[in-house]
């Protein structure tokens, strides 16, 4: 990519997009095109077509998506498949229409089957049934991969698909109804620690920054207790009990979002679609690239790590009546390593950085 090239980052304020913008700035890129959701609804085909016609970006990072954890994915199934398909279709097609030099589509490792062999290689895509709770989201992302492949093969575009593992980092989503497990645990234990030490100023500051169901820091004590209790932060005698969904046994892999962004920019600078598959194969498929660490941890061990980092002294309660999701999801990042990139931030360091960011 040329340093003065016009680069459109869709989803620039989210966890993924903001990390990509930061990485590009550090590398000397200056000509960015961004739009908030309010300024440009990517599910609106006409609006997206008009945007591309006006701006004519040279490069595109498609990091915009409707995302969430198990609860959100399972509850808003229609929204997740509709919104993600519409966003992808519009941005990918307009990137072709307006001759974007290179585009990157970001998906998720939930594209792999529920009973996928571990670690998950790119070739395991579409070999078995998907995990039920996030099936609509996964199908949308699989469609995005196939759309990029198909446009590349039919129109000779240069679209790269990457599938990051579970991400965490600055600008993560800490809404306890919709967040993923790691930021949710950080916020719950932060609030639990404040509650056990009687630090109501910290609790009210947290709720003023991100209210829970309309309850902010100005609410009555009993209303704050009620909403904390609803989300599994409960005071029983002198001890704070913190509920975590599931048995704690599922294994998960986590990647620092700024590492992920570095991998994305590296691939956009150094690699093309033709580097993503064996040129001797007759059937070109599974051209997407896993972005991960190749290292996983149980949810129970993750919770203990976060507990120790934050200094929460209370009790952890794993509610096995709630869904676990897939029991193991570990990527095989060999393809990415072979293309020349490897992560640098381990989980312990990342959790410390994440909690520092959250507090500040």
C-alpha positions as CSV (number, residue, x, y, z in Angstrom):
1,X,0.0,0.0,0.0
2,X,1.2,3.5,-0.8
3,X,1.6,5.8,2.2
4,X,-0.7,8.4,0.6
5,X,-3.3,5.9,-0.6
6,X,-6.9,6.5,0.4
7,X,-7.8,3.8,2.9
8,X,-11.4,3.1,4.1
9,X,-11.7,1.4,7.4
10,X,-15.3,0.2,7.9
11,X,-15.9,-0.1,11.6
12,X,-13.1,2.2,12.6
13,X,-14.4,2.9,16.2
14,X,-14.8,-0.8,17.2
15,X,-12.3,-3.1,18.8
16,X,-10.9,-4.4,15.4
17,X,-11.2,-1.2,13.3
18,X,-9.6,1.1,15.9
19,X,-6.6,-1.2,16.3
20,X,-6.1,-1.2,12.5
21,X,-6.3,2.6,12.3
22,X,-3.7,2.9,15.2
23,X,-1.4,0.4,13.4
24,X,-1.7,2.2,10.1
25,X,-0.9,5.6,11.7
26,X,2.1,4.1,13.4
27,X,3.4,2.9,10.0
28,X,3.0,6.4,8.4
29,X,-0.4,6.2,6.6
30,X,-2.4,9.4,6.7
31,X,-5.2,9.4,4.2
32,X,-8.1,7.7,5.9
33,X,-11.8,7.6,5.1
34,X,-14.1,6.7,8.0
35,X,-17.8,6.9,8.7
36,X,-19.7,6.2,11.9
37,X,-22.8,4.0,11.7
38,X,-24.9,7.2,12.0
39,X,-23.2,8.7,9.1
40,X,-23.3,5.6,6.9
41,X,-25.5,2.6,7.4
42,X,-23.6,-0.2,5.7
43,X,-26.8,-2.3,5.4
44,X,-28.2,0.3,3.0
45,X,-27.1,-0.6,-0.5
46,X,-27.9,2.8,-2.0
47,X,-26.0,4.7,0.7
48,X,-22.9,2.4,0.4
49,X,-22.9,2.7,-3.4
50,X,-23.1,6.6,-3.1
51,X,-20.3,6.5,-0.6
52,X,-17.9,4.5,-2.8
53,X,-18.8,6.7,-5.8
54,X,-17.9,9.8,-3.9
55,X,-14.8,8.6,-2.0
56,X,-13.3,6.0,-4.4
57,X,-11.0,4.4,-1.7
58,X,-7.8,2.6,-2.9
59,X,-7.8,0.1,-0.1
60,X,-10.6,-1.2,2.2
61,X,-10.5,-3.0,5.6
62,X,-14.0,-4.4,6.2
63,X,-14.0,-4.6,10.0
64,X,-17.6,-3.5,10.5
65,X,-20.0,-6.2,11.7
66,X,-22.8,-7.0,14.2
67,X,-21.0,-8.9,16.9
68,X,-21.7,-10.3,20.4
69,X,-21.4,-13.2,22.8
70,X,-23.5,-16.3,23.3
71,X,-26.5,-14.5,24.7
72,X,-26.7,-11.9,21.9
73,X,-25.9,-14.4,19.1
74,X,-28.6,-16.8,20.3
75,X,-31.2,-14.1,21.1
76,X,-30.9,-11.9,18.0
77,X,-30.4,-14.6,15.4
78,X,-32.2,-12.9,12.5
79,X,-30.4,-9.6,13.2
80,X,-27.0,-11.3,13.1
81,X,-27.5,-13.1,9.8
82,X,-29.3,-10.2,8.1
83,X,-27.1,-7.3,9.1
84,X,-23.8,-9.1,8.5
85,X,-24.9,-10.4,5.1
86,X,-26.0,-6.9,4.1
87,X,-22.8,-5.2,5.3
88,X,-20.6,-7.7,3.5
89,X,-22.6,-7.8,0.3
90,X,-22.6,-4.0,0.0
91,X,-19.0,-3.3,0.8
92,X,-17.5,-6.3,-1.1
93,X,-19.5,-5.6,-4.2
94,X,-18.8,-1.9,-4.3
95,X,-15.1,-2.6,-3.8
96,X,-15.3,-4.6,-7.0
97,X,-17.4,-2.0,-8.8
98,X,-15.0,0.9,-7.9
99,X,-11.8,-1.1,-8.6
100,X,-10.4,-1.1,-5.1
101,X,-6.8,-2.3,-5.3
102,X,-7.1,-4.6,-2.3
103,X,-9.7,-5.3,0.3
104,X,-9.6,-7.3,3.5
105,X,-12.6,-9.0,4.9
106,X,-12.5,-9.9,8.6
107,X,-14.5,-12.8,9.9
108,X,-14.3,-15.1,13.0
109,X,-13.1,-18.6,13.8
110,X,-16.8,-19.4,14.7
111,X,-17.0,-20.4,11.0
112,X,-15.6,-23.8,11.9
113,X,-17.7,-26.8,12.8
114,X,-18.8,-27.4,16.4
115,X,-16.9,-30.7,16.5
116,X,-14.0,-29.5,14.5
117,X,-10.7,-31.3,14.8
118,X,-8.2,-29.3,16.9
119,X,-6.3,-27.2,16.2
120,X,-8.6,-25.8,13.5
121,X,-7.0,-25.6,10.0
122,X,-8.4,-23.5,7.2
123,X,-9.2,-26.8,5.3
124,X,-11.8,-27.8,8.0
125,X,-14.3,-25.2,6.8
126,X,-17.7,-26.7,5.9
127,X,-16.8,-30.2,6.9
128,X,-19.5,-30.6,9.6
129,X,-22.3,-28.9,11.6
130,X,-21.8,-25.5,13.1
131,X,-22.3,-24.6,16.8
132,X,-26.0,-23.8,17.2
133,X,-25.9,-20.6,19.2
134,X,-23.9,-18.6,16.7
135,X,-24.9,-20.4,13.5
136,X,-26.5,-17.4,11.8
137,X,-23.4,-15.2,12.4
138,X,-21.1,-18.0,11.3
139,X,-23.0,-18.6,8.1
140,X,-22.9,-14.9,7.2
141,X,-19.1,-14.9,7.7
142,X,-18.7,-18.1,5.6
143,X,-20.7,-16.3,2.9
144,X,-18.2,-13.4,3.1
145,X,-15.3,-15.7,2.6
146,X,-16.9,-17.4,-0.4
147,X,-17.9,-14.0,-1.9
148,X,-14.3,-12.8,-1.7
149,X,-13.1,-16.0,-3.3
150,X,-15.7,-15.9,-6.0
151,X,-15.1,-12.2,-7.0
152,X,-11.3,-12.9,-7.1
153,X,-11.8,-15.9,-9.4
154,X,-14.4,-14.3,-11.7
155,X,-13.3,-10.7,-11.7
156,X,-9.6,-10.9,-10.8
157,X,-10.1,-8.8,-7.7
158,X,-7.5,-8.9,-4.8
159,X,-9.7,-9.6,-1.7
160,X,-8.2,-11.3,1.3
161,X,-10.2,-12.9,4.1
162,X,-8.9,-13.3,7.6
163,X,-10.4,-15.2,10.5
164,X,-9.2,-13.8,13.9
165,X,-9.6,-15.9,17.0
166,X,-11.3,-14.4,20.1
167,X,-10.0,-10.8,20.4
168,X,-9.7,-8.4,23.3
169,X,-8.1,-5.0,23.8
170,X,-8.7,-1.2,23.7
171,X,-12.3,-0.2,22.7
172,X,-13.7,-3.6,23.5
173,X,-17.4,-4.0,24.3
174,X,-18.1,-4.1,28.1
175,X,-21.9,-4.2,27.9
176,X,-22.6,-7.3,30.0
177,X,-25.6,-8.3,27.9
178,X,-23.7,-8.3,24.6
179,X,-19.9,-8.5,25.4
180,X,-17.6,-11.5,24.9
181,X,-16.3,-13.5,27.9
182,X,-13.0,-11.7,28.6
183,X,-14.2,-8.1,28.7
184,X,-17.3,-9.2,30.6
185,X,-15.2,-11.0,33.3
186,X,-12.9,-7.9,33.6
187,X,-15.9,-5.6,34.2
188,X,-17.7,-8.0,36.5
189,X,-14.6,-8.5,38.7
190,X,-13.8,-4.8,38.7
191,X,-17.3,-4.1,40.0
192,X,-17.1,-7.1,42.4
193,X,-13.8,-5.8,43.8
194,X,-15.3,-2.3,44.3
195,X,-18.4,-3.8,46.0
196,X,-16.3,-5.9,48.4
197,X,-14.2,-2.9,49.4
198,X,-17.3,-0.6,49.7
199,X,-15.9,1.7,46.9
200,X,-19.1,3.2,45.8
201,X,-17.4,6.0,43.9
202,X,-15.8,3.4,41.6
203,X,-19.1,1.6,41.1
204,X,-20.9,4.9,40.3
205,X,-18.1,6.0,38.0
206,X,-18.4,2.7,36.1
207,X,-22.1,2.9,35.7
208,X,-22.0,6.5,34.6
209,X,-19.5,5.5,31.8
210,X,-21.7,2.5,30.8
211,X,-25.1,2.2,32.4
212,X,-26.7,-1.2,32.9
213,X,-30.3,-1.3,31.7
214,X,-30.7,2.4,32.3
215,X,-29.2,2.3,35.8
216,X,-26.3,4.8,36.1
217,X,-24.2,6.1,38.9
218,X,-26.9,8.5,40.1
219,X,-29.3,5.6,40.9
220,X,-30.3,4.6,44.4
221,X,-28.2,1.9,46.2
222,X,-31.0,-0.6,46.0
223,X,-31.3,-0.2,42.2
224,X,-27.6,-0.6,41.7
225,X,-27.6,-3.7,43.9
226,X,-30.5,-5.1,41.8
227,X,-28.8,-4.7,38.5
228,X,-25.5,-6.0,39.7
229,X,-27.3,-9.0,41.1
230,X,-29.1,-9.6,37.8
231,X,-25.7,-9.8,36.1
232,X,-24.2,-12.2,38.6
233,X,-22.4,-9.8,41.0
234,X,-24.0,-10.7,44.3
235,X,-23.2,-9.8,47.9
236,X,-23.8,-12.7,50.3
237,X,-22.9,-11.7,53.9
238,X,-19.3,-10.3,53.7
239,X,-18.5,-12.1,50.5
240,X,-19.1,-11.2,46.9
241,X,-20.1,-14.1,44.7
242,X,-19.6,-13.7,40.9
243,X,-21.6,-15.9,38.5
244,X,-20.0,-17.1,35.3
245,X,-22.0,-18.8,32.6
246,X,-21.2,-22.4,31.8
247,X,-19.0,-25.0,33.5
248,X,-15.7,-23.2,33.0
249,X,-14.4,-26.2,31.1
250,X,-14.5,-24.9,27.5
251,X,-11.1,-24.0,26.1
252,X,-10.6,-20.7,24.4
253,X,-7.8,-18.9,22.5
254,X,-7.4,-15.1,22.9
255,X,-5.5,-12.6,20.8
256,X,-4.5,-9.0,21.7
257,X,-6.4,-6.8,19.2
258,X,-3.3,-4.7,18.4
259,X,-1.5,-7.9,17.4
260,X,-4.4,-8.8,15.2
261,X,-4.2,-5.4,13.6
262,X,-0.5,-5.8,12.9
263,X,-1.2,-9.1,11.2
264,X,-3.9,-7.5,9.0
265,X,-1.7,-4.6,7.9
266,X,1.2,-6.9,7.3
267,X,-0.9,-9.0,5.0
268,X,-2.3,-6.0,3.1
269,X,1.2,-4.6,2.6
270,X,3.1,-7.8,1.8
271,X,0.7,-10.5,0.5
272,X,-2.0,-10.9,-2.1
273,X,-4.9,-13.4,-2.8
274,X,-2.5,-15.5,-4.9
275,X,-0.4,-16.2,-1.8
276,X,-3.4,-17.6,0.1
277,X,-3.7,-21.0,-1.7
278,X,-1.7,-23.6,-3.5
279,X,-1.4,-22.5,-7.1
280,X,-1.2,-26.1,-8.2
281,X,-4.7,-27.0,-6.9
282,X,-7.6,-27.5,-9.3
283,X,-10.2,-26.3,-6.9
284,X,-9.5,-23.0,-5.2
285,X,-11.2,-22.9,-1.8
286,X,-10.4,-22.2,1.9
287,X,-8.3,-19.3,0.9
288,X,-9.0,-17.5,4.2
289,X,-6.2,-17.1,6.8
290,X,-6.5,-17.9,10.5
291,X,-5.1,-15.2,12.8
292,X,-4.4,-16.6,16.2
293,X,-1.8,-17.6,18.8
294,X,-2.2,-21.4,18.7
295,X,-2.4,-21.4,22.5
296,X,-5.6,-21.8,24.5
297,X,-6.9,-21.7,28.2
298,X,-10.0,-22.9,30.0
299,X,-12.6,-20.3,30.9
300,X,-12.0,-21.3,34.6
301,X,-8.3,-20.6,34.3
302,X,-9.0,-17.4,32.5
303,X,-11.3,-16.3,35.3
304,X,-8.6,-17.0,37.9
305,X,-6.0,-15.1,35.8
306,X,-8.3,-12.1,35.6
307,X,-9.2,-12.4,39.3
308,X,-5.6,-12.3,40.3
309,X,-4.8,-9.4,38.0
310,X,-7.6,-7.3,39.3
311,X,-7.2,-8.4,43.0
312,X,-10.8,-9.5,43.4
313,X,-11.1,-11.6,46.6
314,X,-14.6,-13.0,46.2
315,X,-15.9,-16.4,45.1
316,X,-16.4,-17.5,41.5
317,X,-19.5,-19.6,40.7
318,X,-19.7,-21.4,37.4
319,X,-23.4,-21.9,36.4
320,X,-23.4,-25.2,34.5
321,X,-27.1,-24.8,33.7
322,X,-26.1,-22.1,31.2
323,X,-24.6,-23.0,27.8
324,X,-20.9,-23.7,27.3
325,X,-20.8,-23.3,23.6
326,X,-18.1,-25.2,21.7
327,X,-15.9,-27.0,24.2
328,X,-12.6,-26.3,22.4
329,X,-11.8,-23.7,19.7
330,X,-8.1,-23.4,18.9
331,X,-6.7,-22.1,15.6
332,X,-3.9,-23.5,13.7
333,X,-2.0,-20.4,12.6
334,X,0.6,-22.3,10.5
335,X,-0.6,-20.7,7.3
336,X,-0.1,-17.2,8.8
337,X,3.3,-18.1,10.2
338,X,4.3,-19.4,6.7
339,X,3.3,-16.1,5.3
340,X,5.7,-14.4,7.7
341,X,3.8,-13.1,10.8
342,X,3.5,-14.3,14.5
343,X,1.9,-12.7,17.6
344,X,4.0,-10.9,20.3
345,X,1.6,-10.3,23.3
346,X,0.9,-13.3,25.6
347,X,-2.4,-13.5,27.5
348,X,-1.1,-12.5,31.0
349,X,0.5,-9.4,29.6
350,X,-2.6,-8.7,27.5
351,X,-5.0,-8.9,30.5
352,X,-2.8,-6.5,32.5
353,X,-2.8,-4.1,29.5
354,X,-6.6,-4.5,29.1
355,X,-7.4,-3.8,32.7
356,X,-5.1,-0.7,32.7
357,X,-7.0,0.5,29.7
358,X,-10.4,-0.2,31.2
359,X,-9.5,1.8,34.4
360,X,-8.2,4.8,32.5
